[in-house]
Amino acid sequence: MKTFDVIIVGKGLMGAAAARHLATQGANIVVIGPDEPTDLNKATVFSSHYDQGRLQRIVGRNEVWTRLNIESTQAYPFLESQTGIQFHYAVGCLYASVYKNDDYLQRLPIHAKKFGFPFRLYDGFDVLKNDFPEFIFPNEVKANFEAAPSGHINPRQLIKAQLALCRQRGAKVIADTVLKVQEQNGCIIAHTENGSMYRAKKVLLAPGAFANSLDLLQRKLAIRLKSETIVLAKVSEQEAQRLSSLPSLLYEIETKDFEEIYLIRPIQYPDGNWYLKMGCNLSTDIFFDSLAPVQQWFRHGNSDANLPVLKAALHSVLPGLQVQDYIAKRCIITYTGHKHQYIGPVEENVYIATGGNGYSAMCSDAVGKLSAHVVLNYAFPEPYMEQDFKPLWQA
């Protein structure tokens, strides 16, 4: 059996990015993860990157998130030029909040100025309406607009680009699911669903929401898994063109039924149709503590029951939107104990990179780069600090 330098378990956004950075630095790697399932009933694990649109912003809720976002967007031109795969659309991002003492807006000028990133604050709806007439907000709204490179990304295409560069650099990419990892004679053995075994000096686990569900770790990480329902609002091509310059939206608002809206302009999906995507936290969201309920959610979850609330939320902020049909889609969010990703060693020669907290798609390349550095160098590069990403365990 061949011995690799590193096995990467999972080829989602974090895993594919980490694999690309490891391969670029000369590591002999194999990245193993399932392709997007064509039959949900036959899939063991699932992901939320089966989508065409994920929001991209720059200034995060703190300096760490902001730095990760900046480093990721700086890598996009290289990825697109080297692969010919477009995945980044810099239409800008609008953050709006109805809260007078919004913590994010208070800290935003500090983080933006530290990194030299321009911002434009709006105080009140009247001025905001002149620049973004399609959106409707309460009069007391406060907002910030980020121009390019903020906007949105296509996660499917981003992963495709990362894996294309992996292959160019000699990495092996396997469509399979790792069910178990174990130490054996100083090496790590990965056992897959198809009955194969792979051996390496080290393993990087990037299993998304499934770190605790399979036989990958001896202890359980302190993570919380929450259901997420999005609505895809099908529109005509003419309506999509009318809204083609609409920025991505993050909207801090709370009602008895929903909170924290995020929205992406109409984009074309693989079926040829145009859909505007919107999601939010719902009062009916479900928290999971084992594999079977997660599988049940992705396979048969009653996401359609959330459509009335999602439609009401959508039209409250975009009342002029002309919709032909509404489709509910099921996703999952992985929350960590400290609201940063878990990155670092978890056992001898075993490393973890997981815990998106709802924001890792926009910074996945930098998370992958950081994870690769830790695996190869046993330490975090400056100015990142180990304690910000330290994996936490269940009591």
N, C-alpha and C positions, 0 to 999 in steps of 0.2 A: 504494500500500500504506500503510495506517495505521501511524503510529509510536506505540507505547506508551511509557510511562515505564519500565516493567519487565516483562519476561517471566519468569515463574516456571516452571521446567522440573521437573515432578513434582508431583502433587497427593496425595501421601501425608501422613503426619502432620506432618512438618516443612514441606513445601511448602504444604499447605493453611493451616497456621497463619501462615506468613510472608505468604501472599497476603492473609489476612484483616487482618493488622496493616498491610500496605502500603495496602490499599484503605481502611481506617479512617482513615489519615492523608492520604487524598486523592490517592494515586497512581493514575494511569490504567494498569491492569495487565491482563494476560492470564495465566492459569495453565493450563498444558497438561500433561496426563498421562492415561494410559489408565485406563478403568474396570476394576473387578475382572473378570478374564477368565471367560467362560463355557466356553471351550474352551482348555485349557492349551497344546495343540499349536499354536494360532494366535497365542499371545501372544509378544511379543518380550521384555518385561521383566516382573518379578514383584515381589511385596512380601509382607512378613509381617504386614501390618495386615488381611488378609482373615480377620478373627476377631472374636469377641464379647467376649473378655476379655483385658485386659493389666493387670498388677499396678500398683498405685499405692502408693507410700510417700512419706514426707516426708524423713527424714534420710538423705541419701546418703552415699557413701563419703568425701566431702570437702565443704568449704564451697560450692564452685561447684555441685555436683550438688544440694545441699540448697536453695540459693537458687533454682535453676531449678524444683525440685519445688514449693516454696512458691508462687512466682509463678504457676505453672501452675494449681495447685488454687484459688488466689484468683480466677482467671478463670473457673472452671467455672460458678459460679452465674449469671454474666452470660450466658455462652454458652447455657446451658440455658433461661434465662428469655426471652432474645431470640428464640430459635428454636423453643421448645417441644419440643426434642429432648433426651431424657435419655440421658446416657452415663456418669455418675459414680455409683458405689455405695460409700458410705463405711462399709464393714463392718469396717474396721481391717486392720492388717497385722502379722503375727508374724514376727520374725526369730529364727531359732534356729541355734546353732552348737555343734559338738562340740569345737571347738578352744579350749584353755585360754587362749591368748594371741591371741584373735581381734582383729585390728586394728580392724575395724569397731566392735565393742562397746567397745573401749577409747576410741575417738575419739567415739563417739556422744554421751556426756554433754556434751562440749565444744561440738559443733555444735548439739545440741538446746537447750542453755542460751543459746547466742549468739542464736538466733532465737526464743527463748521458746516452744519447742514441748515439750509434756509427753511423758514417756517412762516406762516401767515395766520395770525389769530383773528378770530371774528368774535365780537361781543354783541349778541342780539341777532334776531332773524332777519331784520330788514336789510342789513348790508349783505348778509350771507345769501339772501334770495337773489340779489342782483347777479352774483357769480354762478349760483347753482339753482336756477329757477325750477328744475324738475323736482327737487326735494322740498318737502314741507316739514317744518319743525315748529315747536312751540316758540313763542316770542322770547322766552328767557334762555334760549339755547346759546351755548358758547361752543366755538369750533376752532379747528386748525386744519389748514390744507397743506399737504405735502405734494410737491410736484415730482417729476421723474427723479430717481428711478422707482418711486412708489407706484403702485397700480395693482397688477395681479400676475400670477404665474399659472402655467398649466402643469400640474404635478405629474401627470402621466408622461408628458414630454420631457420634463426635467429629469425624471428617473431614466428615461430612454437615453438622454444625452449622457448622463453619468455612466451608465452601463456601457454605452458605446465606447467611451474613452477607456473604461476598464479593459474591454476586449482589445482595444488598440495597443494597450500596454501589456498584453499577455495574460491578463487575469482570466480565470475560469469562472463562468457564470452558469449556475445550475438552477433549473426550475424544479424545486422540490421543497419539502417542509422538514426542518430539523425538529425532531421530537425529543431528543435527549442528547446531552453532552456529558462526558465523563472523563476523568483523568485516568491514564493508563501508561505506565512505564515512562513517566515524565512528559508525555504528550497528551493532547486533548483529542478525544474521538467524538465526532458528531454522527449520530444515527438519524437517518431520514425516514420519512413516511414510505418511500419507495423501496426501503430495505438496503440502501447504500450506506457505506461508512466512509468518513473522511477524517484524516489525521493531520494535526498541525501543532506547532509549538505553542501557539496562542489562539484564543478565540475571542471575537468581539460579538457580543449579543446585541442585536438591534431588532428585537421582536415586536416592537410597538406595544400594543395593549396586552400581549400574551406572555410577558416575562414570567408571570406567576402561574400561568395556566398549564405549561408544558414542563417536562423534566429537564429544565435548563439550569436551575439554581438550587442550591441546598437550602437556602432560606428564601422567604418571601419579601419582596420589596414593599416599602410603604407607598403604594400607589392606589388611586381611586379611579375607577372606570365609570364613565357616564355616557348614556345614550345621547345622541345628537340627531335631530331631524332637520333636514333642509328642505326647502321647496324650490323646485325648478319651474319657473314661470315661462311657459312656451309663448314666444312672440313671433310675429311675422318678420321677414327680413327687412322690410321697410321700417318697422318699429325698432329693430336692432340698429339700423343705420341712424335713426333719429337720436338714439341714446348712445351712439358710438363713442362720444367724448365724455360720457358719465364717469366720474372717478369712482373708485372703490369706496365703500362706506363702512365705518365703525361708528355705531350710534349707542351711546350709553343712556338707556332709559329703562325704567322698571314699572311694570303693571302687575296685576294679580295673575296674569296668564303667561307673560313672557318678559325677558330682559335681554339687553346687550345684543342688538341687531348687527349683523354684518351682511354686506351686499356687494355683488359684483355685476357689472353691466352685462347685457346680453352678449353671449359668445356662442360660437357654433360648436355643437357636440358631434360625436361620431355618427349619429343617425342623420346628420345633415340639417337638423333643426336648430333654431336659435333659442337659448334659454337664459333668462336672468336668474341668478342664484341668490337666495337669501336664507340665512339661518339665524337662530337665536336660542338662548336658554329658555326652556319651557317648564312650567310648573309640573308637567307630567313626565319629565325626564326620569330615567331609571338608572340606578347605580347597581353595578354588578360586582360579585365577589368570587365567581368561578367561571370555568370555560363554558359549561352548558348553557347558562342564560345568555351569554354573549352570542353564541352560535344561534340560539333561538331568535335573538333580536335581529341579527343580520338575515337569517333565512325567512322568518315568518312574522317579524315584529309588526304591530299594527300602526305603522307610521302614518297611514292615511287618516287616522283619528286626530292627528295634530294639524291637518290641513286647514280647518276653519280658523284656528288661531294664527297660523302662519300667513294665511291670506290676508287676514285683518291687519297684522303687523306690517306686511308688505305694502298694502294700499294706504296705510296711515302715513307712510313716509314718501310713497310714490303714487299719489292718487290719480295721476294722469296715465299710468301704465295700461296699455291695451294688451290683455292676455287672452290667448287662445285656449290654453289648458294649463293645469297645475299637476305636477308630479312630486310626490314626497319621496325622499331618499334617506336611507338610514346610515349613520356614521357612529363613531365612538371617539371620545376624548380621554386621554390618559393624564391625570393630574399627579404631580409629585408632592412630597411633603414640604419642600421649600420653594415650589413654583419655578424652579429652573430644571433643565434636563438633568437626569442622572447620568453622569459620565465618569468612568474610572474603574479601577480594579474591584472585583467583588469576591474572587477566589484566586488561588494561585494560577496565573496565566489565563485567567478568565476576566474579561472586561465587559462593561455594559454601556449602552448608549440608548436611552429610552426616556419617555415622559415628555410629550410635546406641549402639554398644558394649553392646547388650542392655538399655539402661535409658532410652532416649529417649522411649518412648511416654508415660511418666508425666510428662515435662517438655516435651513437644513444643510446647505453646503458648508457653512462655517462650523456647524455642529459636527459634521463628518470630518472636516479638517482637524478640529480640536480632538476628536476621538482618535483619529489616526495618530496624531502626535503623542497622545498619552500611551497608546499601545506600543509605539516604537521607542519612546524615550522615557517611559515610566514617570513622566512629570508633565505638568501643564505649562504651556508657553506663556511668557509675560505678554500682557498684563493680567491674564486670566488666573483665577485662584481656585485651588482644589476644593475649598470649603463651599464655594458657590454651587458646585455640581456633585458634591459627595453623595453617593447612594445612601439612602436611609432604609431601615428595615422595619418590618412590622414587629410590634412588641410581642 
